[in-house]
Amino acid sequence: MPFDVNSLEAHWMPFSANRAFKKEPRLVVKSEGMYCWDYKGGQVIDGSSSLFTTPCGHGRTEIADAVHQQMTTNDYIPHFSLGHPGSFELAEMVARILPDPLNHVFFTNSGSESVDTAMKIVLAYHRAKGEAHRNRMVSRERAYHGVNMGGISLSGMVKNRETFGLTLPNISLIRHTWTEEQRFSKGQPKTGAEMAEDIERIAMSYGGSTIAAVFIEPVAGSTGTLVPPEGYLKRVREICDKHGMLLVFDEVITGFGRMGTGFASERFGVTPDIITMAKALTNGAIPMGAVAVRDEIYDTITNASPDDAIEFFHGYTYSAHPAACAAGIATQKIYQDEGLFERAAAMEDYFLEGVWSLKDHPLVYDLRGIGMMATVEVHPGAAPGARGGALQKDMFWNGLHVKWTGDNAILAPAFIAERHHIDEIIEKFRKTLDQHL
């Protein structure tokens, strides 16, 4: 098909400047390993694992073969009082890398659905305990928790919610953790742990007994890699325990090795009550998400209903789809067989050193990073986000894909990356910055 404005017009693209894109489309027609190829034949190194989804690299035949076999054996079965073996196998595999006692997994189709599902689980749990008055939730400024109505109600990124005035009530936002004095902190900042006390302030304002849960990205991702200060997450855990609030970690980005560990909760030594996940669960090959909960949460909700009755009135037509489960199982095997979490941990220092080599560039305002995830924030141009948008386009044509949010470039290479891949990413990043001086 021809790639012009008219041929592209039927598709209303998500999170895109549709009119501008269709005038100069950046279309990918092939992907393999660390690289993609555009429709003009150019090779593009993937500096962000697509959308943090593909840490095993592109074109994994193991996943494709598993999905093909599943689709020709049992293409679909609903999980409403029915089932197929794959969902139970995948849940067991995921539970093995989760922190104890998060041993129960509810499957969804995306990170957004995972967050909304977690919100429902929180409310169902407190109701089952006879505490239905706990209906207030706490999130943070600059937070991203998906784009369903629950997620944007928790969202602290204003552009994701300002158009949609109808959001859920009883949501309180606390401060994010970034401060000016933290600029160019590599790893966890030394200052800022006291911002966790904002949760105490909310508890004092509304009563701790009314708060159901606190939702936190261990590392705030889509807003630009805001790394938690030392001691911050541990203090959040202490405050939640004090007031009987559940702690929910949104690990849609940080889960499955991005921090060099199975989940960020392990990296930071803080165990939440609920973890949401998606993206790298299937290496991005098939849409899938999940919510993991503590044993006590699962037991409380299920035991509150009569025998043979549905305990949790929630689910999606495609929850635990057989093809998605097959992709997830194959992905988990790759992580294990190739030691990819360990490879990510081993590459962290070299990756971050490469990113920090950009510190001297006059367009760079800040650098933040931990694990295999970092942000280069540039000085704004004529308007906030204008320079970032232009850099994203030019980087692609210079052979580099990077996820940008406004003026924040989020680097998150696949775990199969070797040192020469990191060098290539940084070289092409600097080259494009130089073109904008």
N, C-alpha and C positions, 0 to 999 in steps of 0.2 A: 504494500500500500504506500502511497505517497505520504511524506511527513510534512504537511503544511497546515496552516491554521484551519482550513475547512475540514480536513480529514481528522483533526484532533478535537474538534469542537464538541462532539457528543459526550466526551468524558469530563465531568465536573471534578477536578482533582482536589484531593484533601490538602489542607495546610500548604497551599500553593498560590502564587500570583498567576492565576490562570491565563489572563490576557498576555502577560509578558512571556510566560513559558511557551505558549503556543506560537509566538512569533519566532522564538529561537529555542526549540525543544532540546532538552538534554535527555535523550532516549538511550537506554542501555539494552542491548540486544543479546549479550552473552556475558556469563560470569564463570570464573573458575579460580579456585585458590584465593590469592590475595587481590585478584584483578577482575575488572569488568571491561567490556568493550562497547563504545558508543556506536550509533548507527552509521557514523561516518568512517568507522574503522579504527578510531583512536583507542589506545589502551589507557585505562584509568585504575590507579591503585586505590583500594578501598581503605581509607583511613579511619572509618567509624564502624566497621563491621556492619555495613549498610545502615541500619538504625539500631545499633547495639544488638542486633539479632543473630549474627552469623559468626560466632567465635571459632567455629570449626573450619572456616573458610567456605568459599562457594563451590557448588557443583559436587557435593559429596554423593558419590554413587551408592554408598551404603544406605543412605537415607532414601534416595529415589527408588532403589530396589526394594526396600522394605515396604514403602508406600505402595508400589506397584503390586507386590505380592498380596498385600492386605486388600487392595481394591478388587483384585480378581478372585479373592477368597470370600470376603465378607465386606462389602462396600459400605454398608450403613446399618446400624441398629440403634434405636433410641435407648437412652439410659433412664427412661421413666419406668421403673419397676421391671426393666430388662437389663441385659448387660452383655459384654463380650470380654474375653480374657485379657485383652491388651490393656484395658484401663486399670485393672488390678495389678498387672505386672508393672506398668509405668508408675503407678502410685507408690508401689513398694520401692522402686528404684529411686524415686525422688525422696521418699522418706528417709532412705539410708544416708543421704548427704545433708539432710536438714538437721538442725540441732534438736536434741531431745528436750522436751517431750512433744515436739511437733510431728506427730505420726499419722495424721489424717489429712487427706488431700481431696479437695473438691475441684473438678476441672471446669474451666470456662473456655472462651474462644479468643480472649485478648486481655491485655493488662487493664483496660478500662472496665471490662466485665469483672475482672478479678477484684478491683477496688469496690465496685458496687456490691459484689457478692460479699466481700469482707464487711461492708457496712451492715448488710442484712444479718450476717452471722453475729455481729456485735449486738445488734438489737434483740435478736432471737435469744441469745445467751442470757442477757440481763433479764429479759422477760421470763425465761425459764427458771431463773433464780428468784423470781418474785420482785425484781427491781426494774420494772418497766419505766419507772420515773427517770432512769438513766437514759436520756435521749439527746444529750449534747455531745458533740464531737469537736476535737481540737486538731487543727492542722497548722501549717506555717505559711508565712509570706514566701513568695517565689516557689511554692510547691507545685509539682505537677503530679496529678493522680488520675490521668486519663481524661476522656472527653465525654463520657456519659454524664447524666445529670448529677449523679452522686459525686463523681470525680471532679466536675467543675465546681461543685459546691465546696469541695475541700480545696480547690485550686487557689494558689496564691499568685499565679501568673495572670495578670489582669486581662490581657488580650484574649485569653481563653474563656473568659466569662462575661466581659462587659456587654457583649451583644445580646446575651441571653439573660434577661433580667430575672426570670423565674428560676431561682435556685432553692435548695433545701434550707429550711430554717435551722436554728440552733447549731450553727457552725461558728467557732471562734478561731481566729488566726493569731498565732504568736509570731515573734520576729524570726526571720531567717538568721543564720549564724555568721554571715560574712560581714567583716568590718574593714575599713580602710587600712588599719594597721596590719592586717593579715596579708596584704598584697605580696605576691611572690613566695608565699609559704608552700613548701614542698611537703606533701603528706599532711598530717593533722596540725592545724594551727595550735600554738601554745595558749592563745587567749580566746575567750568567748564562751567558756563552759557555763558561766553564770547566766547565760541567756535561757538555759533550761528552767530557771526560776519563773519564767513567764507563765509556765503551766500552773504554778502555785498561785500566781495572780489571778488567772482565770478561775481556779478553784475557789479562791476567796470571793470573787465577784459573783459567781453563780452557785456555789456550793459544790464541793468535791463529789458529793453523793449524787449529783445530777449528770456527771460527765461519764459517758459510756466508754470512750476510747480516744487515744491520741494517735494520729496517723503521721508517720515520718518516713521520708526517704533517708536511709542511713547516710548516703551521699546524694545530695540533691542533684539530679542528673540533667534533665532537659533545660533547666534554667542556666546551666553552665558549671557543673562540677563544684558544688559547694561542699567542701570536706568538713565533717564535724570536728570541732575543737576537742582537744584531749579532755576526757572526763565528761563531755556533754551528754553522750548517749547513756552512760551509766547513771548520771543524775536524773535523766528523763525516766529511766526504769525505776529508780527509787521513788520518785514522786508518784508515778502511776501505781506502784504497789501500796504506797501510803494511803491513797484515796480509793483504791479498788477499781481503777480504770484499766482497761485493756490497752496494751501497747501493740500497734500494728506497724510493721516495717513493710514499706512498699519497695520490694526488691525486683521490680520488673526490669530494671537496668542492671542492678548490682548483683543479681543472682546468677548462679552457674559460672563461677570462676572469675568474674570481672575484677574482684578484689584480690585474686590469687588464692582464694578459699572458695568452698562450695557456695557460701552465702556471706554477705557482709556482716551478718550477726556474728559469725565465727571470727572474722577479722578484728572486729571491735570488742569481742568478749561480752556482748550483751544479747540475751535471748528474749525476743518479743513473745507475745501470745499468739500472734497471727502473722504470716508472711504471705504477701501477694507476689506472683511471678508471672512471666510470659516470655516473649521474645526468644531468648536463648534456650528455652525449654525444648524446642524442636529445631534449633539452629535456623529459625526463620522460615523453614521449608513449608510448613503448614501452620495456619493460624491456630494458636492454642495458648491458654493461660491456666493458672491454677491458684488456689488458696490453700495454705497449710495452716492447721490449727493445733493447739495443744490438746492432749488427750482429754483433759478436764472439760474443755469447751465442747468437744464432740460428745462426750458422755452426758454432760448436763442437758444439751439440746435433745439428744435422742432419747434419753431416759425420762424426759418430761412429758412424752406423748404415750398414749395407750399402746399396747401391743398391736402389731399389724396395722398401725396408722402411719401416715406420712409425717415425719418429724419436722421437716424443713421445706416449706412450700416455696421452692425456688429451683431454677434450673433453666437450661437453654436447649433448644432442639438439637444443637450440635455439641452439647457437652460431651467430652470424652469420645469424639468421633473416631471410629476405628482407624482411619488414615492418619489422623493427627497423633493418635497413640502410637502407631507404628513408627512415625517420624520421631516422636519423643523417645521411644525405646532405642532406636538406632542412634540417636544423638547421645543419649546417656552412655551407650557402649563406646562411642568414639571418645568421649571425655575420659572414660576410665582406661580404655586400651592405649590411648596415646598420651595419657598423663597431662591433659591440656591445662588443668587447673595449676599443676606444678610448673608447667612451661610458662604460664602467665606470671606466676610468682617470680620465676627466675628472670624473666624479661623486664620486670617492673623498673629496676634501677636504670637500665640502659634506655628504656623508653622515656622515662621522666627526664633523664639527662639530656636526651635529644630535644624534648620539648623546652627545657630550660635554656637550651642554647639560643632560643629566640628572644631571650630577655633583653638583649641589647638593641633589638629593632625599635626604631622610633614610633612605629604604629602600635606596639604592644603596650597595653595598659596594665594587664595582670596575667599571671599564670597560676593555675591551681591544678592539683592532681594527686591521685593515689591509685595504687594498683595499675591496671591497664586502662586508665581513664584519666584524661586531662583536658583542661580548657585553656585556650588562648583567647583572652579578651582584648579586643582592639579598641583604640580610642574612637568614639563615634564620629561620623562624618557630618554631612549637612543636617541629618536628622537621625535619631536613634535607630539603629538597624540598617541604615542605608549603606554604610561601608561594608558591613557583614554580608548583606545581600549581594553586593557587587563582587566581593571576594569569593563567595561561594560559586558564583557563575564562572568566574575566571579560573578558579582552581580546577573546576571540572575540565575545562578546555586545555588546561595545563597538565592534565593527567592525574588529578587527585580528587577523590570524593571525600568530603568532610561534612558532618552535620553541623549546621549553624542555627543558633537561636539568637536572633538580633545580632549583636556584635560579639557574640561568644561562639567560638569554634570548638566543638567537642570532639576530641580525638579518642578513639577507642578501637585500636586495631584488633584483628583476629588473633587468637592465641597461637595459631600456626606461624605467625610472623617471625621472620629471622631478622638479624641485625641489619642486613642490607635493605630490608623492607622499611624498617624504622628510618634508616638514613634517607631513603627515597621520599618517604612522606614528609620529613622535615625539610629536605632540600626543595621540594616542590611547594611547600607551604611558604618558605622564605622567598622563593622566586616570585610568587604571586604577591606577597606583601611588598616586595621591592617595586613591582609594577604600579603600585598605588601610592607611592611616595610623591 
